[in-house]
Amino acid sequence: MSIQVDHITKLYGSQKALDDVSFSVGGSEVVGFLGPNGAGKSTMMKILTCYLPPTNGTAVVCGHDVGSASLEVRRNVGYLPEHNPLYVDLYVREYLVFVAGIHGMARKEERVKEMIDLVGLGREQHKRIGQLSKGYRQRVGLAQAMIHDPKVLILDEPTSGLDPNQLVEIRSLIKEVGRSKTVLLSTHIMQEVEAICDRVIILDKGRIVADDSASTLRSGSQQRAVIEVEFDRAVAANLLLNIPGVLQTKRSSDRLWFLAHDAGTDIRPAVFQFAVDKGLTVLGLQRSERGLEEVFKELTGN
């Protein structure tokens, strides 16, 4: 395993930021690390990158314990914190050469050129970092995290401040990197998780409340399914509840309804028969899938 976390607890005074957290992440896996603000995500990432010691428990990265072999851990980890710390008075290329030197790299200039091309900083490389937009600063942060070719990437809100075009590019880059590296990715953007993550870990109040693929989380605990149906004129809720199999109705408009039913049954034929009996025309009928955002709210809501 690239990352092995066993019974990690972290206390800040009397506040418990992490409460007996255990999980593992294998090689070539992109894992979404989710949770509401204050759930303990950043604290866990800081422990894995040796910025903070745990109060109890152990964490091992690439075979090295974060407590007893922190330098070896840092050699194998690339880290982009939530608040991207950069030397804003340095030029982009100058900064990346500096970072490569810290890692003791022999081919500094060649590797810097590779990273500038990889993250799309070619036109900005001769600017001071302080002159860059937030999106381009994020790219510089990604470049410094990957410059020493680490086995594990830990990214805390890596797409913060990116425009829609940059989002697509960086998501594609992270997904490509995940083919050969372990990526632990924190974000609040659920579409991002569904687009690039193989697996999702959800934290709430310092504890893991879910650990599975996004598709399994969307469907695994779902005992009810929902269809969305639109008629050509208004329909009363009490009539829709008479359709065999309908458990609950929710109105979007007088003509557009969401009908909940048991996930093991298909009520679409009954809906069409209802329309025929009432002289209605069905303008649209489709399954309404529960998204990861709904799952997140269910697991972390009060």
C-alpha positions in Angstrom: 0.0 0.0 0.0 1.2 3.5 -0.8 -0.7 5.0 2.2 -1.6 3.0 5.4 -3.4 4.9 8.2 -4.2 3.0 11.4 -6.3 4.4 14.2 -5.1 8.0 13.9 -6.5 10.4 16.4 -5.5 14.1 16.5 -6.4 16.4 19.4 -6.1 20.2 19.5 -6.4 20.8 23.2 -9.8 19.3 24.0 -11.0 19.4 20.4 -10.8 16.1 18.6 -10.1 16.8 14.9 -9.6 13.1 14.0 -11.2 10.3 15.8 -9.7 6.8 15.3 -9.3 7.1 11.5 -8.1 4.1 9.5 -7.8 3.6 5.7 -5.4 2.5 3.1 -4.7 3.7 -0.5 -3.0 1.5 -3.1 -0.7 2.4 -6.0 -2.1 4.1 -9.1 -5.3 5.1 -7.4 -7.0 8.5 -7.3 -9.0 8.9 -4.1 -11.3 11.7 -3.3 -11.0 12.8 0.3 -14.3 14.6 1.1 -16.0 16.2 4.1 -17.6 19.4 5.3 -15.4 22.2 6.6 -13.9 21.2 9.9 -14.3 17.5 9.2 -10.5 16.8 9.6 -9.4 16.5 5.9 -6.6 19.0 6.0 -5.4 17.8 9.4 -5.1 14.2 8.0 -3.2 15.5 5.0 -0.8 17.5 7.2 -0.2 14.3 9.2 0.6 12.3 6.0 3.0 15.0 4.8 4.7 15.2 8.2 3.6 18.8 9.0 1.7 17.6 12.1 2.3 14.6 14.4 -0.8 12.5 15.3 -1.8 12.3 18.9 -2.4 8.5 18.7 -2.1 5.9 15.9 0.3 5.4 13.0 0.6 6.4 9.4 2.9 4.9 6.8 3.6 6.3 3.4 5.5 4.3 0.8 6.7 2.0 3.6 8.0 4.9 5.8 6.5 5.9 9.1 5.6 9.6 9.3 6.9 9.9 12.8 10.2 8.0 12.6 11.2 8.5 9.0 9.7 11.9 8.0 12.5 12.8 5.6 11.9 9.5 3.6 8.2 10.3 3.6 8.8 13.8 2.2 11.1 12.4 -0.6 8.2 10.2 -1.8 5.3 12.8 -1.4 4.3 15.8 -3.4 2.0 18.2 -1.5 -0.2 21.1 -2.6 -1.7 22.7 0.6 -5.1 24.3 0.5 -3.5 27.8 0.9 -0.8 27.5 -1.8 2.4 29.0 -0.2 4.6 30.5 -2.9 7.5 33.0 -3.0 5.6 35.7 -4.9 8.8 37.8 -5.6 10.4 35.0 -7.6 9.8 34.3 -11.3 8.0 31.1 -12.1 11.0 29.4 -13.7 13.3 30.7 -11.0 11.1 29.3 -8.3 10.8 25.9 -9.8 14.6 25.7 -10.2 14.9 26.6 -6.6 12.4 23.8 -5.6 14.2 21.3 -7.8 17.5 22.3 -6.0 15.9 21.7 -2.6 15.2 18.1 -3.7 18.7 17.7 -4.9 17.8 16.9 -8.5 20.6 16.5 -11.0 18.7 17.5 -14.1 17.1 20.6 -12.7 16.6 22.7 -15.8 15.4 19.8 -17.9 12.9 18.8 -15.2 11.6 22.3 -14.8 11.0 22.6 -18.5 9.0 19.3 -18.4 6.9 20.6 -15.6 6.2 24.0 -17.2 5.0 22.2 -20.3 3.0 19.7 -18.3 1.0 22.2 -16.3 0.7 24.8 -19.1 2.9 27.6 -17.7 4.9 28.2 -20.9 3.6 31.8 -21.5 3.8 32.7 -17.8 7.3 31.2 -16.9 9.1 34.6 -17.1 6.6 36.4 -14.9 6.9 37.0 -11.2 4.6 34.6 -9.3 3.0 37.7 -7.6 1.8 38.9 -11.1 -0.1 35.6 -11.8 -3.8 35.0 -11.4 -5.0 32.5 -8.8 -5.5 29.9 -11.4 -1.9 30.1 -12.6 -0.6 30.2 -9.1 -2.4 26.8 -8.6 -0.5 25.5 -11.6 2.8 26.6 -10.1 1.8 24.8 -6.9 1.0 21.6 -8.8 4.4 21.9 -10.6 6.3 22.2 -7.4 4.4 19.2 -5.9 5.3 17.0 -8.9 8.7 18.3 -9.8 10.7 15.6 -7.9 8.5 12.8 -9.4 7.0 11.6 -6.1 5.2 8.3 -5.8 2.3 9.9 -3.8 0.5 13.2 -4.5 -1.5 14.8 -1.8 -3.6 17.7 -3.2 -5.8 19.9 -1.0 -8.3 21.8 -3.1 -6.0 21.7 -6.2 -8.6 23.3 -8.6 -9.5 26.3 -6.4 -9.7 29.5 -8.5 -9.5 27.8 -11.9 -11.7 28.9 -14.7 -13.8 26.2 -16.5 -11.2 25.7 -19.3 -8.4 25.3 -16.7 -10.6 22.9 -14.7 -10.8 20.5 -17.6 -7.1 20.7 -18.2 -6.1 20.2 -14.6 -8.6 17.4 -14.1 -7.2 15.6 -17.1 -3.7 16.1 -15.8 -4.6 14.6 -12.4 -6.3 11.7 -14.0 -3.3 11.0 -16.2 -0.9 11.3 -13.2 -3.1 8.9 -11.3 -2.2 6.1 -13.8 1.3 5.9 -12.4 1.0 7.6 -8.9 -1.2 7.5 -5.9 -3.3 10.7 -5.6 -5.2 11.7 -2.5 -7.4 14.7 -3.5 -9.5 16.9 -1.3 -12.2 19.0 -2.9 -15.7 20.3 -2.4 -16.6 20.0 -6.1 -18.6 16.7 -6.5 -18.4 16.8 -10.3 -14.7 16.8 -10.0 -14.7 13.7 -7.8 -17.0 11.8 -10.1 -14.9 12.8 -13.1 -11.5 11.7 -11.8 -11.6 9.7 -8.6 -11.6 5.9 -8.5 -12.7 5.9 -4.9 -14.3 8.2 -2.3 -13.6 8.6 1.4 -15.9 10.9 3.3 -15.1 12.3 6.7 -17.6 13.9 9.1 -16.7 15.2 12.6 -13.3 13.5 12.4 -14.6 10.0 11.6 -14.9 8.1 8.3 -18.6 7.7 7.3 -18.1 6.2 3.8 -15.3 4.6 1.8 -16.2 3.2 -1.6 -16.5 4.0 -5.3 -18.7 7.0 -6.2 -21.1 4.7 -8.2 -21.5 2.4 -5.3 -22.2 5.2 -2.9 -24.8 6.6 -5.2 -26.7 3.4 -5.5 -25.6 1.1 -2.7 -27.8 2.3 0.2 -30.6 3.6 -2.1 -33.8 1.6 -1.3 -35.9 4.0 -3.4 -35.6 5.1 -6.9 -37.2 8.2 -8.6 -38.5 8.9 -12.0 -39.2 12.3 -13.5 -42.4 12.6 -15.6 -43.9 15.5 -17.5 -47.5 15.5 -18.7 -49.2 17.8 -21.2 -51.4 19.4 -18.5 -51.7 19.7 -14.7 -52.2 16.6 -12.6 -53.2 16.4 -9.0 -50.9 14.6 -6.5 -53.6 12.4 -5.0 -54.2 10.9 -8.5 -50.5 10.1 -9.0 -50.4 8.4 -5.6 -53.0 5.9 -7.0 -50.5 4.7 -9.6 -49.4 1.1 -8.5 -45.9 1.3 -7.0 -45.8 5.1 -6.4 -44.7 5.7 -2.8 -44.3 9.5 -2.8 -44.7 12.4 -5.1 -42.8 15.7 -5.4 -44.0 18.5 -7.6 -41.6 20.6 -9.7 -44.5 22.3 -11.5 -48.2 21.5 -12.1 -47.1 19.2 -15.0 -43.7 18.0 -13.9 -43.5 15.5 -11.1 -40.9 13.3 -9.3 -42.3 9.9 -8.4 -40.5 7.8 -5.8 -40.9 4.0 -5.9 -39.2 0.9 -4.6 -35.8 0.5 -6.4 -36.6 -3.1 -7.2 -39.7 -2.3 -9.3 -40.2 -0.5 -12.6 -43.3 1.7 -12.5 -43.0 3.2 -16.0 -45.6 0.9 -17.6 -48.0 1.8 -14.9 -47.3 5.6 -15.4 -48.0 5.2 -19.2 -51.3 3.3 -18.4 -52.3 6.0 -16.0 -51.8 8.6 -18.7 -53.9 6.6 -21.2 -56.7 6.2 -18.6 -56.7 9.9 -17.8 -56.4 11.1 -21.4 -53.0 12.6 -20.7 -49.9 12.8 -23.0 -46.5 11.9 -21.5 -44.1 14.6 -22.7 -41.0 13.2 -20.9 -40.1 10.3 -18.7 -36.7 9.5 -17.3 -35.0 8.0 -14.2 -33.7 10.6 -11.8 -30.4 9.4 -10.4 -29.2 10.3 -6.9 -26.0 12.3 -7.3 -22.9 12.2 -5.1 -23.9 15.6 -3.7 -27.1 14.1 -2.3 -25.1 11.2 -0.8 -22.7 13.7 0.8 -25.6 15.6 2.4 -27.2 12.4 3.7 -23.9 11.3 5.3 -22.7 14.6 6.7 -25.9 16.6 7.3 -27.1 17.2 10.9 
